Amino acid sequence: MNIQTEPTKNKKRQIICMASDFFYPNTGGVEEHIYNLSQCLIKRGHKVIVITHSYGDRIGVRYLTAGLKVYYLPIRVFYSQCALPTMICNIAVVRYILIRECIEIVHGHSAFSVLAHEVSIIGKLMGLKTVFTDHSLFGFADMSAVLTNKYLQMCLCECDHCICVSHTGKENTVLRAKVKAHKVSVIPNAVDAYTFTPDPSQRDPNVITIVIISRLVYRKGVDLMAAVIAALCPKYPQIRFVVGGDGPKMWLLQEVREQKGFQHCVTLLGSLKHSEVRDVLVKGDIFLNTSLTEAYCMAIVEAASCGLKVVSTKVGGIPEVLPQNMIYLTEPDVTSIVAGIEMAMKDLKDGNILCPYECNKMVRKMYSWMDITRRTEIVYNRILLNKNKPLGQQLRTYLSCGVWPFLLVISLMYLLLQLVEKVYKRKHIDIARDLQF
């Protein structure tokens, strides 16, 4: 059944818990997706809360725009903003929140997020419906991918439905997590085109400014990025690179700039707030993305919305994101990327470009958060019709993943939930009031 052809009529107010290790004040595509989807669901009459781990001194309950309640749990970060996968240590507090907020649907985000999987499994053992959105692509060969894929397969065994942000992402998830294809829907990300508006007056007509905004990590192709900068700057004195973002690979760009003497043509802005991204984009003529793997690249959509020429590697779901007249697709190697940038520069010189305001209108029609929200509501309405399975049937499903010790983990989680029920009875938990904003 095609999710786009189903009726989008909302029949019931739903109470949804978004769960992920990745949320504000951390910045990134997953964080932005959770926030915007939650805001649109609230506008459409639903109640949404977010469960994530603490960030520095941000612990406890916080309220964001439109009354979005965020629970920053006092959980230690283990690696790369992810919590330690204990599976049992957070059962009491997660159960308390799910009962207190009267949650009906648990929506986990990101395969990397341990907290998303834990909250989903706890919710499932409590009889709630679960949805999972996968934002990334994985390989199959290296040891880290094998372990991650098996962990994902175990955690998604009992998930009611999965959402992927591209068709390539759906194929990847079905293969690596062994999820049945009919339980996976494709709903892309979106961008607020009313925020990311063009402003050609901000561009410097005397130079060609190439903007890069990305997390500076290996999978974002920082090595390619550095090699492209080293190849283009001596060849074209009128080129200026503006790089926004931070990460463990920042040293590589700093090294290239210092060793080659590119201080005049390479500007490293460091970490940017999301509210600052548009002000950087509008100063550019070309946007460069050098990702080695990508399910869906929100950065190129934001750049296109601001009217920039987009040059990007042809990996993952990127070819699905923008039409051919808005993007130059290249292979993930230095020669191909340089050729793509040179082609974009030639078109700029010849005036063979789309009007920036027309680009904004096109993006506005293609990607709307309210449209993505309506399609997500269809998934919610569908899974609410699913019948809850008793523990025995759930264990049989988990057994199908082939990891027998995981049955002991699930059984222990169930027993601990029963113990917590005896100690902190459901009837003694105060139900949270709905605040009107």
Phi, psi and omega per residue, in radians:
M1 nan 2.235 -3.134
N2 -1.376 2.163 -3.050
I3 -1.150 -0.383 -3.098
Q4 -1.369 -0.312 -3.073
T5 -1.663 -0.091 -3.135
E6 -1.370 2.671 3.114
P7 -1.143 2.427 -3.101
T8 -1.743 0.262 -3.117
K9 -1.191 2.193 -3.111
N10 -1.556 2.052 -3.041
K11 -1.726 -0.345 -2.968
K12 -2.562 2.462 3.034
R13 -1.303 2.198 -3.102
Q14 -1.926 2.657 3.133
I15 -2.005 1.999 -2.933
I16 -2.083 2.452 3.048
C17 -1.983 2.009 3.016
M18 -1.508 2.237 -3.095
A19 -2.218 2.234 3.092
S20 -2.943 2.669 3.007
D21 -1.281 -0.311 -3.017
F22 -1.868 1.906 3.084
F23 -2.738 2.922 3.135
Y24 -0.987 2.495 0.249
P25 -1.438 -0.003 3.007
N26 -1.140 2.579 -3.100
T27 -2.043 2.534 3.141
G28 2.832 3.084 -3.090
G29 -1.136 -0.698 -3.141
V30 -1.136 -0.775 -3.129
E31 -1.065 -0.772 -3.129
E32 -1.163 -0.681 3.130
H33 -1.077 -0.845 -3.122
I34 -1.057 -0.802 -3.090
Y35 -1.103 -0.876 -3.090
N36 -1.174 -0.708 3.095
L37 -1.095 -0.724 3.128
S38 -1.107 -0.748 -3.138
Q39 -1.090 -0.724 -3.134
C40 -1.232 -0.633 3.078
L41 -1.114 -0.694 3.096
I42 -1.116 -0.713 3.109
K43 -1.085 -0.535 -3.139
R44 -1.554 0.198 2.975
G45 1.730 0.011 -3.129
H46 -1.546 2.885 3.022
K47 -1.857 2.300 -3.098
V48 -2.309 2.358 2.949
I49 -2.173 2.822 3.114
V50 -2.159 2.349 3.022
I51 -1.984 2.163 3.082
T52 -2.553 3.121 3.111
H53 -1.605 2.959 -3.101
S54 -1.225 2.633 3.048
Y55 -2.145 1.813 -3.100
G56 1.074 -2.146 -3.141
D57 -1.594 0.147 3.099
R58 -1.536 1.582 -3.112
I59 -2.252 2.492 3.119
G60 1.821 -2.638 -3.068
V61 -1.779 2.308 3.057
R62 -2.249 2.645 3.070
Y63 -1.978 2.298 3.080
L64 -1.895 -2.987 -3.090
T65 -0.897 2.464 3.098
A66 1.133 0.324 3.089
G67 1.411 0.342 3.086
L68 -1.176 2.017 -3.096
K69 -1.589 2.261 -3.119
V70 -2.102 2.198 3.060
Y71 -1.704 1.917 3.042
Y72 -1.624 1.712 -3.050
L73 -1.307 2.522 -3.140
P74 -1.324 1.192 -3.107
I75 -2.016 2.349 3.132
R76 -1.254 2.435 3.039
V77 -1.376 2.316 -3.096
F78 -1.648 -0.920 -3.118
Y79 -2.742 2.290 3.038
S80 0.890 0.886 3.097
Q81 1.166 0.259 3.102
C82 -1.869 2.532 3.108
A83 -1.365 2.831 3.087
L84 -1.253 2.277 -3.093
P85 -1.337 1.297 3.128
T86 -1.429 -0.496 3.139
M87 1.244 -0.427 -3.027
I88 -2.090 -0.360 -2.987
C89 -1.222 -0.410 -3.056
N90 -1.867 0.211 -3.048
I91 -1.065 -0.805 -3.046
A92 -1.104 -0.823 -3.079
V93 -1.240 -0.652 3.122
V94 -1.165 -0.748 3.107
R95 -1.063 -0.751 -3.132
Y96 -1.031 -0.770 -3.121
I97 -1.166 -0.778 -3.109
L98 -1.090 -0.650 3.112
I99 -1.306 -0.792 -3.104
R100 -1.046 -0.638 -3.117
E101 -1.624 0.010 3.123
C102 1.005 0.753 -3.056
I103 -1.153 2.423 3.062
E104 -1.893 -0.591 -3.067
I105 -2.274 2.265 3.026
V106 -1.811 2.139 -3.100
H107 -2.029 1.806 3.134
G108 -1.543 2.629 -3.107
H109 -2.300 2.352 3.016
S110 1.417 2.181 3.111
A111 -1.131 -0.423 3.133
F112 -1.325 -0.292 -2.993
S113 -1.456 1.935 3.081
V114 -1.161 -0.731 -3.100
L115 -1.087 -0.650 3.119
A116 -1.063 -0.753 -3.134
H117 -1.210 -0.719 -3.133
E118 -1.099 -0.830 -3.126
V119 -1.109 -0.665 3.136
S120 -1.126 -0.767 -3.134
I121 -1.160 -0.750 3.097
I122 -1.067 -0.772 3.107
G123 -1.048 -0.703 -3.132
K124 -1.150 -0.713 3.112
L125 -1.170 -0.369 3.092
M126 -1.578 0.016 3.094
G127 1.559 0.283 3.130
L128 -1.593 2.877 3.076
K129 -1.550 2.573 -3.076
T130 -2.284 2.460 3.060
V131 -2.261 2.548 3.103
F132 -2.289 2.299 3.062
T133 -1.909 2.142 3.139
D134 -1.706 2.175 -3.069
H135 -1.872 0.017 -2.985
S136 -2.351 2.861 3.013
L137 -1.891 2.590 3.112
F138 -2.254 2.725 3.006
G139 -1.520 -2.969 -3.099
F140 -2.278 -0.147 -2.918
A141 -1.669 -0.829 -3.020
D142 -1.349 2.846 -3.034
M143 -1.089 -0.720 -3.127
S144 -1.086 -0.678 3.125
A145 -1.183 -0.708 3.136
V146 -1.074 -0.804 -3.132
L147 -1.160 -0.759 3.140
T148 -1.108 -0.738 -3.126
N149 -1.143 -0.687 3.113
K150 -1.177 -0.714 3.090
Y151 -1.088 -0.727 3.121
L152 -1.129 -0.716 3.123
Q153 -1.051 -0.757 3.141
M154 -1.116 -0.738 -3.063
C155 -1.282 -0.456 -3.104
L156 -1.656 0.023 -3.126
C157 -0.925 -0.761 -3.041
E158 -1.850 0.169 3.133
C159 -1.212 2.365 -3.090
D160 -1.210 -0.629 -3.118
H161 -2.780 2.620 3.089
C162 -2.073 2.598 3.079
I163 -2.177 2.326 3.038
C164 -2.079 2.695 -3.023
V165 -1.610 -0.029 3.057
S166 -2.733 2.849 3.123
H167 -1.194 -0.606 3.045
T168 -1.100 -0.716 3.086
G169 -1.091 -0.651 3.124
K170 -1.119 -0.815 3.121
E171 -1.038 -0.725 -3.136
N172 -1.103 -0.787 -3.123
T173 -1.167 -0.735 3.133
V174 -1.073 -0.689 -3.109
L175 -1.299 -0.820 -2.993
R176 -1.454 -0.517 -3.124
A177 -1.813 -0.024 3.101
K178 0.953 0.713 3.050
V179 -1.522 2.421 3.119
K180 -1.125 2.382 -3.015
A181 -1.040 -0.574 -3.105
H182 -1.270 -0.200 3.099
K183 -1.687 0.164 -3.123
V184 -2.139 2.201 3.085
S185 -1.982 2.681 3.101
V186 -1.852 1.981 3.067
I187 -2.295 1.951 -3.038
P188 -1.262 2.988 2.944
N189 -1.283 3.080 3.090
A190 -2.480 3.102 3.115
V191 -2.467 2.554 3.092
D192 -1.444 1.617 -3.071
A193 -1.186 -0.269 3.091
Y194 -1.384 -0.342 3.043
T195 -1.563 -0.776 -3.127
F196 -1.560 1.342 -3.117
T197 -1.801 2.620 -3.130
P198 -1.275 2.742 3.014
D199 -2.686 1.392 -3.067
P200 -1.023 -0.367 -3.125
S201 -1.169 -0.301 -3.129
Q202 -1.413 -0.195 -3.091
R203 -1.402 2.578 3.065
D204 -1.558 1.986 -3.076
P205 -1.222 -0.239 -3.077
N206 -1.527 -0.222 -3.131
V207 -2.366 2.903 3.007
I208 -1.856 2.000 -3.077
T209 -1.706 2.145 3.094
I210 -1.853 2.084 -3.088
V211 -1.761 2.372 3.025
I212 -2.229 2.113 3.065
I213 -2.221 1.990 -3.005
S214 -2.881 2.727 2.901
R215 -1.228 2.291 -3.055
L216 -1.526 1.292 3.122
V217 -2.182 2.929 -3.019
Y218 -1.011 -0.809 -3.034
R219 -1.191 -0.236 3.060
K220 -1.509 0.077 3.035
G221 1.270 0.676 -3.114
V222 -1.127 -0.571 3.090
D223 -1.097 -0.753 3.057
L224 -1.095 -0.729 -3.136
M225 -1.004 -0.816 -3.127
A226 -1.137 -0.710 -3.135
A227 -1.169 -0.657 3.120
V228 -1.150 -0.752 3.100
I229 -1.055 -0.766 -3.136
A230 -1.135 -0.520 -3.124
A231 -1.422 -0.628 -3.001
L232 -1.551 -0.645 -3.035
C233 -1.058 -0.770 3.101
P234 -1.204 -0.515 -3.062
K235 -1.366 -0.606 -3.086
Y236 -2.224 1.677 -3.111
P237 -1.091 -0.347 -3.090
Q238 -1.489 -0.005 -3.122
I239 -1.477 2.434 3.016
R240 -2.245 2.276 3.088
F241 -1.802 2.305 3.038
V242 -2.114 2.022 -3.058
V243 -1.971 2.102 3.079
G244 -1.951 2.375 -3.137
G245 2.256 2.866 -3.114
D246 -2.454 2.892 3.128
G247 2.813 3.132 -3.065
P248 -1.145 -0.259 -3.141
K249 -1.690 0.126 3.134
M250 -1.004 -0.624 -3.107
W251 -1.005 -0.576 -3.100
L252 -1.153 -0.756 3.120
L253 -1.191 -0.681 3.100
Q254 -1.097 -0.695 -3.132
E255 -1.135 -0.772 3.121
V256 -1.098 -0.752 -3.116
R257 -1.120 -0.735 -3.096
E258 -1.292 -0.787 -3.070
Q259 -1.199 -0.636 -3.090
K260 -1.584 -0.131 -3.126
G261 1.234 0.726 -3.093
F262 -1.727 0.408 -3.080
Q263 -1.033 -0.536 -3.086
H264 -1.360 -0.366 -3.057
C265 -2.089 -0.033 3.095
V266 -2.198 2.070 3.118
T267 -1.950 2.143 3.107
L268 -1.810 1.959 -3.054
L269 -1.509 -0.333 -3.067
G270 1.348 -2.825 -3.096
S271 -1.138 2.399 -3.138
L272 -2.081 2.498 2.927
K273 -1.277 2.658 -3.122
H274 -1.086 -0.529 3.128
S275 -1.209 -0.283 -3.132
E276 -1.640 -0.187 -3.020
V277 -1.118 -0.778 -3.096
R278 -1.062 -0.705 -3.124
D279 -1.125 -0.473 3.062
V280 -1.400 -0.740 -3.090
L281 -1.058 -0.748 -3.038
V282 -1.159 -0.232 3.102
K283 -1.468 -0.128 -3.045
G284 -1.760 2.779 3.027
D285 -1.770 -0.619 -3.093
I286 -2.271 2.453 3.026
F287 -1.913 2.309 -3.113
L288 -1.991 2.257 3.045
N289 -2.189 2.166 -3.074
T290 -2.016 0.488 -3.057
S291 -1.017 2.510 3.049
L292 -1.582 -0.426 3.065
T293 -2.641 2.447 -3.076
E294 -2.847 2.190 3.050
A295 -1.333 -0.735 3.121
Y296 -2.815 2.206 -3.058
C297 -1.786 1.830 -3.137
M298 -1.190 -0.508 -3.089
A299 -1.079 -0.674 -3.114
I300 -1.248 -0.503 3.087
V301 -1.239 -0.713 3.088
E302 -1.096 -0.712 3.127
A303 -1.150 -0.758 3.110
A304 -1.108 -0.634 3.107
S305 -1.112 -0.508 3.101
C306 -1.523 0.039 3.047
G307 1.532 0.251 -3.139
L308 -1.466 2.622 2.912
K309 -1.223 2.300 -3.082
V310 -1.892 2.188 3.005
V311 -2.012 2.144 -3.041
S312 -2.520 2.628 3.022
T313 -1.169 2.563 -3.082
K314 -1.630 1.297 -3.097
V315 -2.218 2.680 3.049
G316 0.950 -2.308 -3.090
G317 -1.578 0.101 -3.076
I318 -1.036 -0.717 3.132
P319 -1.055 -0.323 3.132
E320 -1.453 -0.264 -2.882
V321 -1.386 -0.857 -3.047
L322 -2.136 2.624 3.067
P323 -1.185 2.833 -3.019
Q324 -1.093 -0.512 -3.106
N325 -1.381 0.017 -3.141
M326 -2.028 -0.042 -3.033
I327 -2.594 2.533 3.017
Y328 -1.877 1.946 -3.099
L329 -1.591 2.349 -3.114
T330 -2.275 2.870 2.998
E331 -1.348 2.723 -3.129
P332 -1.379 1.049 3.026
D333 -2.485 2.781 -2.991
V334 -1.078 -0.794 -3.089
T335 -1.033 -0.801 -3.115
S336 -1.176 -0.706 -3.138
I337 -1.139 -0.768 3.109
V338 -1.051 -0.732 3.111
A339 -1.100 -0.683 3.112
G340 -1.128 -0.724 3.116
I341 -1.151 -0.717 3.123
E342 -1.109 -0.640 3.084
M343 -1.155 -0.722 3.105
A344 -1.130 -0.695 3.106
M345 -1.113 -0.707 3.125
K346 -1.108 -0.745 3.119
D347 -1.132 -0.645 3.084
L348 -1.111 -0.746 -3.135
K349 -1.142 -0.666 -3.109
D350 -1.452 -0.095 -3.106
G351 1.337 0.286 -3.129
N352 -1.528 1.193 -3.075
I353 -2.358 2.711 3.039
L354 -1.381 2.599 3.041
C355 -1.068 2.256 -3.126
P356 -0.962 -0.625 -3.121
Y357 -1.273 -0.531 3.046
E358 -1.198 -0.680 3.072
C359 -1.020 -0.765 3.133
N360 -1.065 -0.734 3.127
K361 -1.138 -0.687 3.134
M362 -1.122 -0.779 3.118
V363 -1.112 -0.676 -3.141
R364 -1.044 -0.646 3.141
K365 -1.346 -0.615 -3.068
M366 -1.331 -0.721 -3.010
Y367 -2.267 1.858 3.128
S368 -2.180 2.312 -3.136
W369 -1.120 -0.587 3.127
M370 -1.183 -0.626 3.082
D371 -1.155 -0.770 3.101
I372 -1.071 -0.662 -3.142
T373 -1.159 -0.754 3.115
R374 -1.076 -0.677 3.130
R375 -1.227 -0.588 3.075
T376 -1.199 -0.626 3.088
E377 -1.055 -0.619 3.108
I378 -1.046 -0.743 3.098
V379 -1.080 -0.805 3.134
Y380 -1.026 -0.819 -3.120
N381 -1.112 -0.593 -3.121
R382 -1.225 -0.794 -3.053
I383 -1.282 -0.372 3.090
L384 -1.132 -0.300 3.106
L385 -1.465 -0.217 -3.133
N386 -1.207 2.515 3.089
K387 -1.508 2.472 3.101
N388 -1.294 2.447 3.139
K389 -1.665 2.519 3.008
P390 -1.216 2.943 -3.070
L391 -1.000 -0.708 -3.103
G392 -1.035 -0.793 3.123
Q393 -1.172 -0.633 3.095
Q394 -1.111 -0.725 3.128
L395 -1.118 -0.654 3.098
R396 -1.112 -0.653 3.102
T397 -1.172 -0.761 3.109
Y398 -1.115 -0.538 3.130
L399 -1.105 -0.494 -3.095
S400 -1.146 -0.318 3.134
C401 -1.384 -0.189 3.011
G402 1.502 0.111 3.125
V403 -1.909 1.615 -3.055
W404 -1.046 -0.728 -3.126
P405 -1.045 -0.401 3.137
F406 -1.147 -0.457 3.065
L407 -1.098 -0.638 3.114
L408 -1.161 -0.667 3.114
V409 -1.104 -0.825 3.138
I410 -1.098 -0.751 3.132
S411 -1.092 -0.738 3.112
L412 -1.116 -0.710 3.102
M413 -1.072 -0.712 3.127
Y414 -1.127 -0.762 -3.139
L415 -1.138 -0.686 3.105
L416 -1.153 -0.625 3.058
L417 -1.088 -0.704 3.107
Q418 -1.165 -0.673 3.111
L419 -1.138 -0.774 3.128
V420 -1.093 -0.601 3.107
E421 -1.103 -0.627 3.123
K422 -1.244 -0.640 -3.079
V423 -1.433 -0.838 3.127
Y424 -2.033 1.489 -3.036
K425 -1.105 2.545 -3.122
R426 -0.994 -0.665 -3.061
K427 -1.212 -0.297 -3.139
H428 -1.625 -0.010 -3.139
I429 -1.566 2.154 3.112
D430 -1.206 2.339 3.096
I431 -1.445 2.290 -3.094
A432 -1.200 2.445 3.067
R433 -1.379 2.581 3.043
D434 -1.477 2.029 3.130
L435 -1.414 2.416 3.118
Q436 -1.743 2.122 -3.133
F437 -1.960 nan nan
